[in-house]
Amino acid sequence: MEESPSTVFVVDDDPAIRDSLHWLVASVNLDVETFASAQAFLDTYRWDRTGCLLADIRMPGMSGIDLQLEINKRGLQLPVIVITGHGDVEMAVRAMKAGAFDFIQKPFNGQALLEVVQKAVDLSVARFHEASEQKLVQHQLSRLTPRERQVLEFIVAGEPNKAIALSLGRSEKTVEFHRAKVMEKMQARSLAELMRKVMIAVPEPYEATPS
């Protein structure tokens, strides 16, 4: 996946707040897009865009908490920072429990808000890179033949070539050949790198299954 520039998405029904946040975020050279409602944001957001979302917790229609829950439901990885009034702290805590990255109280301190925004953007970019690497490794795994995949399972289980050959009823030389192809297709220069890639692609440990 190709990474596009990170964007800070501002969702607030108050045009004055939208303009204020747009100016503040743009002052540190971050791209900004503003929306008057949560639905307007959801209608245009693409899952592969990095950045963060600044959302007012009290809005007509879909509130900031409702928006956080909808983001969870859609499996989006965009960090959400909710903006609250003085009487909304309890709601902000609910949003945090629902997965919000942080909350900022009005009237907010510009520098403090920008620091939280930058941390959220950094998290979003890190998540994007992790997802990209996982997708690449899964593609590499898909290129393995059934026999190469089986040999990989034994390698991950810590079995030496001699034991693998015995389990599969093949010669050590054949196992060495398959092992070399596994390393080549997985683009792994060492056993440690191969193990790291498998852990990225497969949450559960491999279990070798002889046939």
N, C-alpha and C positions, 0 to 999 in steps of 0.2 A: 504494500500500500504506500502511495506517495503522500507525504505529509504536506498539508496546506498550512499557511500561516495561522497561528492561533488567534481566536477572536473572543472578545468578551461580549456576551449577549446580555442585554439589559431588558428586563420585562417589568414594566410599571405603568399603571393607568394614568399617572400624573405626568403630563408633558414637561413640567418644570423639572421634576426629578430626573426624567429621562435625559433631558438636555444637560443637566448638571453632571450626571454620571458620564454621559458621552464626552463632555469636555474634559472631565477629570481623567478618565482612562486614556483618552487620546493624547493627553499631555505627556504620557510616558511611552508614546509610540506603539501602543497596542491597538489593533483593529477593533472597532466597536460596531455593533448592530443593535438597534433599539426596537422594541415591540410594545404596543399598547395593551396587549393581552397575552395570557399564557397560550391560548389556542393559536394565535397568530405566530408565535414562536414555534410551536410544535408543527404547524403546517409547512414551515420552511426549513427546519433544521435537518441536516444530514448526519447520520450516525458517525461518519468518519471525520468530522470536524473537531479539532482540538480547541481548548480554551476553557472558559467557565461561564456560568450563568449567574447573573445578579437579578434576584426576583423579589419584588415586594411581597410581604407575607399576607397583606390584606388587599385583595383586588376583586372587582365584580366578576362573577362567573367562577372561573378556576382560580383558587387562591394559591399562594406560594407553596403551602403544604400539599395541596392537591397536585400541583405541578411536579413537586418532588416525587410523589407517589406514582404519577404517570410516567415519569422518567425511569423509575425503578421497574415499572410494569413493562416498559419497552426495552429494558436491558441496556439503556444508554449509559455511557461511562462519563458523561459531562459533570464535573463538580458543580454543585449548586451552593451559592451564598445567599442566604435570605436576609432581607432588609426589614427591620422591625421598628415599630414605635415603642414608646415607653411601656405601654400596657400589653405588649405582645411577647414578653419574655417566655411565658409559659408555652405559647404557640411556637416560639423559636426552638424551645427544647424539644417539642414534638417533632419539628422538622429535622432537628439533629438526629433524633432517634430513628427517623425515617431514612436517614442517609445523607442529609445536607452536610456540606463541607464545613460551614461556619455560619455565624449570623452577625450582622452589623446593626447597631442601634442608631436610630435617628435622634438628634442630628449627628451625622457621622463625621469622624475625623478623616480628612482626605488621605493623609499619609498612611494611617492605620488601615484604611480600606484598600489602598493600593498594595500594601504588603500582603494582605490576605488574598487579594486577587492574583498576585504574582505566584504565591504558593499554590493556589488552585490551578493556575495555568501550567505550572511546572509538573504538577501531579497528572494533569490531563495528557501532557506530552509524554511523560513516562509510561502511562497506561497505553498510549498509542504505539510506542516502540515495543512494548511487551507483546501487544496483540499482533503487531507486524512480524515479530520474530517467531511467535507461535505459529502463525499462518505459514511462514516459510518452512519451518521444521516439519509441520504436518504435510506439506507438499513433498518434502524430501522423503518422508516416511512412505508416502503413497507410491513412490517410484521403486520401492524395494519389491523384489519378487517374493512369493510366499516362502521360499527356502531362505532367502536373505533375511526376511523378517523373523523367521524362526531362529536363525543363527544369532540375530540381534538380541532376541529374548534371552538366549543362553549367555551372551556376552554381558548383558545388564545384570544377570543373576550371578555373575562372577565366575562362570565356568571356564576353565582353560580349554584350548583347542582339542587336547586329547580326550577330555571328558565329553566335549560336544560331539566329536567324531564317534565316540562309543555310543552315545545316546541316539544319534541319527543313523548309525550304521553306515557311516561314510569314512573315507580316509582323512587323515589330518591335513593332507595337501588340499583336498577338496574344501575342507572347512576353512583353511587359510585363504583359499581363493574367494570364498563367499565373504569372509571377514573383510578382505581387502575391498571388495565391491561395496560392502556396507559403508566402510569408511569413506570411500570415494563419493557415493551417492549422497551421503549425509554431510559431506564437506567437513569432516572432522579430522583434525590433524593429530589428535591424541585420544586415548581412551577417556580421559577426564572430560574432554570437550564433547565426545559422543554421549557420555552419561548426562552431561548438562543439557544437551539438546533433547534427549529422551524425556528428562524430567520436565522440560518446558512444554513438550507436546502432549505428554500423557500424565495426568495428575496422579493416577494410581500406579504402583510399581508393576513392572513386568513380571510375569510368572512363566518360566519356560515350560512348554508342553511338548514332550517328545512325541514323535509319530513314527 
